[in-house]
Amino acid sequence: MTLAKPGALEAVPRFRWRGAVAKLRTNKSHSVILGGSVIMLIGSAVVSAFNFGYNVATARVLGPEGFGHASAAVTLLMLVSAITLSFQLVCAKFVARNETPGAKQSVYRMLHRKSWFIGLLLAVSMAAASEPITHYLNLPSRWIVFLLAAGVAFYVPLGARRGRMQGTCSFGSLTGNFVLEAVTRFGGALALMWIGYGVLGAVGAITASVVLAYLLPFSHKRQDADQMGAAFVPASFREGMQAIVFFVGQVIINNVDILLVKHYFSPEMAGLYAAVALVGRVVYFSSWQVVSAMFPIAAGDKTSSENSSVLIVPLLLVVGIAVGAVIVLGTFSHAIVTFVFGGRYTEAEPLLSLYAASTGCYALSVVLMTYEMSRKIANTAWLQMAFSGALVAGISAFHATLQQVIVVQVVLMVLLLATVSFPFFRLRARNAARALREAA
């Protein structure tokens, strides 16, 4: 048996740590991720401010009951975002993998055409099912569903456009497009509700913001799709299915609780819960900007799939966002609720930090899952889908109080994080063992 050299056990961890630090300082990929994350986090702060303004305006003008109706409508659009984000992810991944400008443009055009077909199909289906949707969610008018259907037709192709920006690391343009959507939604809601359209005005502003974001993307240089080059990498069916499965699970986890609470609880209680969920959405949206900056870099990295150094910066940023949110919301819950939503929402105070903890655990899981998806076809998308089904079943079984609904989510999100973390811990242990053998 070969014994390790004296001091090898101590030297290997120290060497690996110094190597990791050196990579963080010199690796261009880390610089792009960090720079892109900063740009998108700044944009996220602006978008979050306008989204908060939209929600605060609807919450104060419409009251808990009307706010519950508007939040249910927003959640319906978020469910459709599974398809929108799938097109964005696949487009970003294959635009990043193709090296020539013509090849990038060719991939985009193909996915853009398909996104319009899917968007129109979903819009027609939603309009046809307006009556049962209105009944299940206790909405006051079918026109809410009709307005959303009009927005869906543009929302899916918008994902392809944003995927091109993300895949070329045009984080400024991508962030600007998100800001344009948020500003339009906020301004349109204020104008329409001031005129007297109420819930319909709040929902109509959502549709208008999506249409404008699609029609007025920030400038992006067009390329000749005919000059693809020999190394053209087309988008594959398996990649598309992976993205759809992943984002269907994601939007269910992020949004189905609002729809279930809207169904099981009174309109006023559903409005209180919507206020709590709004905070969680801000935490997750901030974390998602970090993921968006990481994804094209990891997808375009030609090194071994076992090199997870690109993962370090996003994980640290998301941990900071999640921990900071839990601390702030737990300490200043009363001030936040009364300042943002008003005195009619004080019952929501004890739920804020608990919901943020659930969202933080899920955000960390998403960082790990999307990193794996950027490198290969990943089974974690199906795992997440299974947990989304468990979430629906759990809330359907345990919904005596709003707090019980959130506890179900915390338990399941902790289990999901532990499950998706296991392969990465196993990889680090295998790499550490290999380093010890080499040092022996």
FENMOFEN-V89707 format. One record per residue. SS is DSSP state (H for helix, E for strand, C for the rest). OMEGA is omega in whole degrees, 0 to 359 (999 if undefined). D_CENTER is the distance of its C-alpha to the mean C-alpha in Angstrom with 1 decimal. Layout:
((SS:OMEGA:D_CENTER) (SS:OMEGA:D_CENTER))
This chain:
((C:180:51.1) (C:179:49.7) (C:178:49.0) (C:177:46.4) (C:179:47.8) (C:178:48.5) (C:183:45.6) (H:182:43.1) (H:179:41.1) (H:187:40.6) (H:185:40.2) (H:179:37.4) (H:181:34.7) (H:179:35.9) (H:181:35.9) (H:179:32.4) (H:179:31.1) (H:178:32.9) (H:179:31.7) (H:179:28.0) (H:179:28.7) (H:178:30.5) (H:179:27.7) (H:183:25.3) (H:190:28.0) (H:185:29.0) (C:181:26.3) (H:180:25.2) (H:179:21.8) (H:180:21.1) (H:179:22.3) (H:179:20.0) (H:182:16.9) (H:179:18.2) (H:178:19.2) (H:178:16.1) (H:179:14.1) (H:179:16.7) (H:184:16.5) (H:175:12.8) (H:175:13.1) (H:176:16.1) (H:178:14.5) (H:178:11.7) (H:178:14.7) (H:179:16.4) (H:180:13.6) (H:179:13.2) (H:179:17.0) (H:176:17.3) (H:175:14.8) (H:178:16.8) (H:177:19.8) (H:183:19.0) (H:178:18.4) (H:179:21.4) (H:180:23.6) (H:180:22.9) (H:182:23.3) (H:183:26.6) (H:186:28.0) (H:183:27.2) (H:183:27.6) (H:183:25.8) (H:179:26.8) (H:178:25.8) (H:176:22.5) (H:177:21.8) (H:181:22.6) (H:180:20.3) (H:177:17.3) (H:178:18.1) (H:178:18.1) (H:181:14.7) (H:175:13.4) (H:178:15.2) (H:178:13.5) (H:176:10.0) (H:177:11.7) (H:181:12.8) (H:174:9.4) (H:179:9.6) (H:179:12.4) (H:181:11.1) (H:176:8.2) (H:177:11.0) (H:180:13.4) (H:182:11.3) (H:182:10.9) (H:179:14.5) (H:179:15.9) (H:184:14.5) (H:185:15.9) (H:169:19.2) (H:179:19.8) (H:183:19.4) (H:178:21.8) (C:187:24.4) (C:183:26.7) (C:179:28.7) (H:180:27.6) (H:179:29.1) (H:177:27.2) (H:181:23.8) (H:180:24.9) (H:178:26.2) (H:181:22.9) (H:183:21.1) (H:179:23.9) (H:181:23.9) (H:180:20.2) (H:178:20.6) (H:180:23.6) (H:181:21.9) (H:177:18.9) (H:178:21.6) (H:181:23.4) (H:181:20.4) (H:179:19.4) (H:178:23.0) (H:179:23.4) (H:181:20.6) (H:179:21.9) (H:180:25.4) (H:179:24.5) (H:179:22.7) (H:180:25.8) (H:181:28.1) (C:185:26.5) (H:183:26.4) (H:178:29.2) (H:177:27.9) (H:180:24.4) (H:181:26.2) (H:184:28.5) (H:184:25.9) (C:179:23.9) (C:180:27.1) (C:184:26.2) (C:185:29.1) (C:175:29.1) (C:181:28.2) (H:176:27.6) (H:180:24.2) (H:179:23.2) (H:179:25.1) (H:178:23.4) (H:180:19.9) (H:178:21.3) (H:178:22.5) (H:181:19.0) (H:181:17.6) (H:179:20.2) (H:188:18.8) (H:180:15.0) (H:176:15.1) (H:177:17.2) (H:178:15.1) (H:178:12.5) (H:179:15.5) (H:179:16.6) (H:177:13.4) (H:177:13.5) (H:178:17.1) (H:182:16.4) (H:182:13.8) (H:177:16.3) (C:180:19.2) (C:176:17.5) (C:188:18.2) (H:176:15.7) (H:179:18.0) (H:180:18.0) (H:179:14.3) (H:179:14.0) (H:179:17.0) (H:176:15.6) (H:180:12.7) (H:178:15.6) (H:179:17.9) (H:183:15.8) (H:180:15.4) (H:180:19.1) (H:179:20.3) (H:182:18.7) (H:181:20.2) (H:179:23.6) (H:179:23.9) (H:179:23.3) (H:182:25.9) (H:184:28.3) (H:178:28.1) (H:177:28.3) (H:177:31.1) (H:178:33.0) (C:182:32.7) (C:173:30.2) (H:182:28.4) (H:179:25.4) (H:177:26.0) (H:179:25.8) (H:180:22.4) (H:178:21.0) (H:178:22.9) (H:177:21.3) (H:179:17.9) (H:180:19.5) (H:181:21.3) (H:179:18.4) (H:180:16.7) (H:182:20.2) (H:179:20.9) (H:177:17.8) (H:186:18.8) (H:184:22.5) (C:174:22.3) (C:176:20.0) (C:189:21.2) (C:178:24.0) (C:185:23.3) (C:179:26.4) (C:181:27.3) (C:179:28.9) (C:182:31.5) (C:182:30.0) (C:181:33.5) (C:187:33.6) (C:183:31.3) (C:186:33.3) (C:187:34.2) (C:182:31.0) (C:179:28.8) (C:182:25.9) (C:175:24.8) (C:184:21.6) (C:178:22.4) (H:181:22.1) (H:178:21.1) (H:179:18.1) (H:179:17.1) (H:177:17.6) (H:181:15.6) (H:180:12.5) (H:179:13.3) (H:180:14.0) (H:185:10.8) (H:172:8.5) (H:176:11.3) (H:181:11.2) (H:183:7.5) (H:175:8.1) (H:181:11.5) (H:184:10.7) (H:192:8.6) (H:188:11.1) (H:179:14.3) (H:180:15.9) (H:179:16.3) (H:179:18.0) (H:176:20.2) (H:177:21.2) (H:180:22.0) (H:187:24.2) (H:186:25.9) (C:177:26.4) (C:179:28.3) (H:181:26.7) (H:178:27.3) (H:177:25.7) (H:176:22.7) (H:177:22.5) (H:180:22.8) (H:178:19.9) (H:177:17.7) (H:178:18.6) (H:182:17.6) (H:178:14.2) (H:179:13.6) (H:179:14.0) (H:179:11.5) (H:179:8.8) (H:178:10.1) (H:181:10.1) (H:180:6.5) (H:177:5.7) (H:179:8.6) (H:182:7.7) (H:177:4.8) (H:177:7.9) (H:178:9.9) (H:181:8.3) (H:178:8.7) (H:182:12.2) (H:195:13.0) (H:182:12.3) (H:178:15.1) (H:180:17.5) (H:180:17.3) (H:182:17.6) (H:181:20.6) (C:184:22.2) (C:182:25.5) (C:182:26.4) (C:179:26.6) (C:179:23.6) (C:179:25.0) (C:184:24.4) (C:182:21.4) (C:179:22.3) (C:184:19.3) (H:190:17.2) (H:184:19.1) (H:179:17.8) (H:180:14.0) (H:180:15.0) (H:179:17.4) (H:182:15.2) (H:175:12.5) (H:178:15.6) (H:179:17.1) (H:184:14.2) (H:181:14.2) (H:179:18.0) (H:180:18.7) (H:180:16.7) (H:181:18.7) (H:182:21.9) (H:182:21.7) (H:177:20.7) (H:183:23.4) (H:187:26.0) (C:184:25.6) (H:182:24.3) (H:180:27.4) (H:181:27.3) (H:183:23.6) (H:183:24.0) (H:180:27.4) (H:185:26.5) (H:189:23.3) (C:181:24.1) (C:186:27.9) (H:182:30.3) (H:184:29.4) (H:185:26.2) (H:179:27.9) (H:182:27.6) (H:187:23.8) (H:184:24.6) (H:186:25.0) (H:189:21.6) (H:184:19.4) (H:179:19.6) (H:179:19.5) (H:179:16.2) (H:178:14.8) (H:177:16.2) (H:180:14.5) (H:179:11.0) (H:178:12.2) (H:180:13.4) (H:179:10.4) (H:177:8.4) (H:177:11.6) (H:182:11.6) (H:177:8.4) (H:181:10.2) (H:182:13.2) (H:181:12.1) (H:175:10.6) (H:179:13.7) (H:179:15.9) (H:180:14.5) (H:185:15.2) (H:187:18.7) (C:172:19.7) (C:190:19.3) (C:176:17.7) (C:183:18.7) (H:177:15.8) (H:178:14.0) (H:177:17.0) (H:178:17.1) (H:178:13.7) (H:178:15.0) (H:179:18.1) (H:177:16.5) (H:175:14.7) (H:177:18.3) (H:179:19.7) (H:178:17.6) (H:180:19.0) (H:181:22.4) (H:180:22.3) (H:178:21.5) (H:180:24.0) (H:185:26.6) (C:179:26.0) (C:179:25.5) (C:178:28.7) (C:176:26.9) (H:179:23.6) (H:179:23.8) (H:177:24.4) (H:182:21.2) (H:178:19.2) (H:176:21.4) (H:180:20.6) (H:180:16.9) (H:182:17.9) (H:183:20.3) (H:180:18.1) (H:175:15.2) (H:178:17.9) (H:178:19.4) (H:180:16.2) (H:179:15.9) (H:183:19.7) (H:182:19.6) (H:178:17.1) (H:186:18.8) (H:180:22.2) (H:181:22.3) (H:175:21.5) (H:179:24.3) (H:179:26.6) (H:180:26.0) (H:179:26.9) (H:179:29.9) (H:179:31.1) (H:179:30.9) (H:179:32.7) (H:178:35.4) (H:179:35.8) (H:178:36.3) (H:179:38.9) (H:179:40.7) (H:181:40.9) (H:183:42.1) (C:999:44.8))
